[in-house]
């Protein structure tokens, strides 16, 4: 038997979806040579596709014992470890992949997704420093080196590394505004503004860059433009859940916990429920059993596609939330949840008025916002990330102006971002019951 020919037959069968044919070929290869590195690697991938992640890890690690210079195998091992919840080991595997192959794009992307949630940044920092020394023209290496420096508290060095990223040009990056947002957080606002101005000049139709530039400059803005929100979330809908997971994102669970507690307290199922800005559906499955009918709305078709795959919603609609609440609705709602959607609205007056009309008498809103603790300034403020924070006094005042009762608030940590806690509020509003209003 020509072992390489038989391996290729297995790979071809694997790619075409003929898993039985692939399994037979890989077994033939390993019968001939039990230590065949590629045979072990591809058999491991086959085991993973069959739902046997533990077997896959064992086989790929054994493959790497035979060929320790296989960057693709390290990247695949990292993917399996990440999905299995072994984040630190996954990150180590990705870093090993780029040590072996400094331009391994997939491994660098995986490192970027995971780095903020890593517990072993101190070990990774010197490795990333060495990578940029050996390959100084590698934009992905500078990006992750800058992020690692920032998480280590080395702000000046991080800013220098991230400014270096800008020298490669905006065409290199899938998100050409990310570095500008981070440079603002590191005190390099002038450099961020000049970069965003160049991005807008080169592409005047880039709504994301236009809005980001306005936010970084501190322009007076009442809300994020609709086309910005749609384009921004569509652009990373595929990686959205992984990004938030690595940030320790808790808002959906925090809001859902309040819904579940109310349902159990009153021994009830909410008849008509709407998830305002449902995104990929992080909240819907957590409250589904307490809802008779659950509707999700969002501006991003990419996000809605992922939410639809969860089978948690009865209806999903691509629409802006105030427009939806003001529309000719087939029903009013007993409950609305709104998880980190109001951070793209500054002026909440139109939202509150529309919400009041869309709730049934006695209907509730449970929502999260970023907390603006400084009460000496404006009621709301947009920061360089493009998100708004609101003061609790403003939430109460704007709700009451729309005829809603501001019944409860709780300070929370929504997530960690750029190495810092992002503080927020979970608040409750209620439309007065017709009998008591």
Buried (B, 14 or more C-beta within 10 A) or exposed (E): EEBEEBBBBBBEBBEEEBEEBBBBBBBBBBEBEEEBBBBBBBBBBBBBEEEBBEBBBBBBBBBBEBBEEBBBBBBBBBBBBBEBEBBBBBBBBBBBBBBBBBBBEBBBBBBBBBBBBBEEBEEBBEBBBEBBEEBEEBBBBBBBBBBBBBBBEBBEBBBBBBBBBBEBEBEEBEBBBBBBBBBBBBEBBEBBBEBBBBBBEEBEEBBBBBBBBBBBBEEEBEBBBBBBBBBBBBBBBEBBBBBBBBBBBBBBEBBBBBBBEBBEEEEEEBEBBBBBBBBBBBBBBBBBEBBEBBBBBBBBEBBBBBBBEBEBBBEBBEEBBBEBBBEEBEEBBBBBBBBBBBBBBBBBEBBBBBBBEBBBBBBBBBBBBBBBEEEEEBBBBBBBBBBBBBBBEBBBBBBEEBBBBBEEBEEBBBBBBBBEEBBBBBBBBBBBEEEEE
